[in-house]
Amino acid sequence: MRVLYDHQVFWLQQYGGISRYYVELMSQLQCRERIDPALALWYSENRHLLSSTLVRDGLAPSKPPIYELVKKVQTSTKRDLIGFFDFRASKRALKKGDFDLFHPTYYYPYFLNYLKGKPFVLTVYDMTHEVMPELFAPNNPTMGNKKMLAERAEKVIAISHSTKNDLVRICGIDPSKVSVVHLASPLDGLTVKGERPSGLPDQYVLFIGNRGGYKNFTFLVEAMVGLLKVDQTMHIVCGGGAPFSEDERTMFREKGIEDRVIQFPVDDSTLVALYRGARAFVYPSLYEGFGLPILEAFGCGCPVIASNRSSFPEIAGDAGLYFDPSDMASLENTIYKVITDECTRARMIERGYARAKNFSWERMTEETIAVYRTIA
């Protein structure tokens, strides 16, 4: 069976959970008999892809000769040019028809005109746009495209039961058409050395990823102010995301904690070090389709404190502690309990290691193949 993947997410993301999912999936499929993954791509600057074996093995392209010309133009124009060539590469592969099954990596429906009767599978990562439409532009096409493609796909993969339930409830998709396939942690906290970044404090609570909107970072800061003032050694460390904005720095100054909140750019090695050193990882997000950082933290021996919303209880199970993201005292009290009670931390770390073993890329791949085989 030859499965074709397209360029979409590798043009949209330099790094991120969705692109990482496809890199792990294709890397696993390369090792399976009678499964032949193919990636339609001209070039990508996605970090997960470039560091994978897919480039070495020729599934993903290294820099084409013309890239030396493309990289000299302005950054925004360079991205558009890469997208143009990527789009052409996907259309060319679709027209060639040398595949049994198509698996688009995002929701742009351009490919419908080129399938010529070939089936496609759609992965739905979350329903954030539908659950919180007020956070997105009113003309954002994602919602309409996602619903239309989910209706037309032969099968739909949802990365959590929470996502499946929202998809069925909001879009009216037949639940028998949707298979739940959980993801896994891309970090091996037991084998990666972990490079501790310069300036990392000894005592901190960890936040990972983008901080705007439904990620609810401001809520975490406000809940931590009292704890930071009581314990002068404690900090908030942010891993990844953009550098702090001027609005964020103003907020820190107004609350008197400007020297207690630190941001670090991350790669996998730095990320492992941040998880290992944290008193706790806090995930205050109001909605996530899966929540990969939960499994990353578990695998690195870091206690997880998560919002009691969406997919978090499904993924963390009894290994995490939960709070109500509408109740600031709930978060403050939960953080205080975890960072001060060594027995609680030890129990959470032990349960986290055990919970992480329930999720693997091998299992994800086998369940995905099972979906493929029902239609190809």
Residue, then its C-alpha position, 0 to 999 in steps of 0.5 A: m500500500r502506497v500512502l501519499y502525504d502532502h506539504q501543508v503542515f510542513w509549510l505552515q509549521q517550523y515546529g509543532g505537534i502536528s508536523r511532529y506527528y507526521v514525521e513520527l508516523m512516516s518514520q515508523l511506516q518506513c519500517r513496516e512491510r507492505i506500507d510505502p509512505a511518500l511525501a509530496l514536498w519541494y522543500s521545508e524548513n520544519r525542524h522536526l522533518l530536517s532532523s529526522t531520518l526521512v531526509r537521510d533516507g530520501l523521503a523528504p528532500s534536502k535543499p534543492p539547488i534553486y533554494e540558494l536563490v530563494k533564501k536570498v529574498q526577504t523572509s516573508t517572500k521566501r516563505d511564499l516561494i517555498g509554499f508555491f513550489d511545495f503546492r506544485a509538488s503536491k499537485r504533481a504527485l496527486k496528478k501522477g496517481d502513484f498512490d493507493l491512499f491520500h492523507p492530507t496533513y491539514y485542511y486546505p481542500y485543493f486536492l479534491n480536484y486531483l484524487k480521481g476516485k482515490p480514497f483519502v483519510l483526514t486527521v482532526y487534531d482539535m476543534t479549537h476553532e469551533v469551540m472558541p470561534e471568538l478567538f479567530a477571524p470571522n472569515n477563517p476558512t478552517m472550520g468550513n474546510k474541516k467539516m467539509l473534508a470530514e464529511r467527504a473523507e472515507k475515514v477520519i482519525a481523531i487524536s483523542h476521544s475528546t476531539k472525536n466527541d466534539l467533532v461528532r457533536i459540532c459537525g454531525i459526523d457519523p461516529s462510526k466513521v471516526s477512529v481514535v488514535h492517540l499520539a505519543s511523546p516525541l521526547d525520550g526523557l530517559t536517554v536524552k542527555g538534556e542540555r541545561p540552558s544558562g541562567l535556568p533557576d533552581q526553583y521554577v514552575l514550567f510553562i511550555g509553548n505559545r502563550g496567547g488566547y486560550k493557552n491561558f498564560t496570564f491566568l497562570v501568572e496571576a495565580m502565581v504572584g502570591l507564591l512568587k512573593v512568599d518564596q523569593t527563590m521560585h520562578i516561572v520558566c517559559g519554554g518555547g513560544a516567542p520572546f516576551s512581548e512588551d505587554e507581557r513585560t509590562m504585566f510582569r513589572e506591574k505585578g512586581i515579578e519582572d525578574r521572576v519570569i524567564q523565557f528560553p527558546v527550546d530544542d529537544s535537549t533543552l526541553v528535556a532539561l527544563y522538564r527535569g528541573a521543574r518543580a511542576f509543569v502547569y498546563p492552564s490551556l482552556y482547550e487542547g485536542f491532545g496535549l503532547p506536553i503532558l506526555e513529554a513531562f511524564g517521560c522526563g519525571c516532571p509532575v503535571i498540573a493541568s486544566n480539567r478541560s477537554s482532553f487533559p483528564e483522558i491523557a493524564g489519567d490519575a497521574g496528573l492533578y487538575f484545577d478549574p481554569s475559571d477558579m484562580a484559587s484552585l490553580e494556586n492551591t494545586i501548585y502550592k501542594v505540588i511544589t511543597d509536598e515531596c510525597t505528592r511530587a514523588r507519587m506523581i512522578e512515579r504515576g507519570y512514568a507508568r502513564a507514559k508507557n500507555f502511549s507509543w508511536e509504534r501503537m499509534t502507527e499500528e492503529t493508523i495502519a488498521v484505519y488505512r487497511t479498511i479503505a485501501 
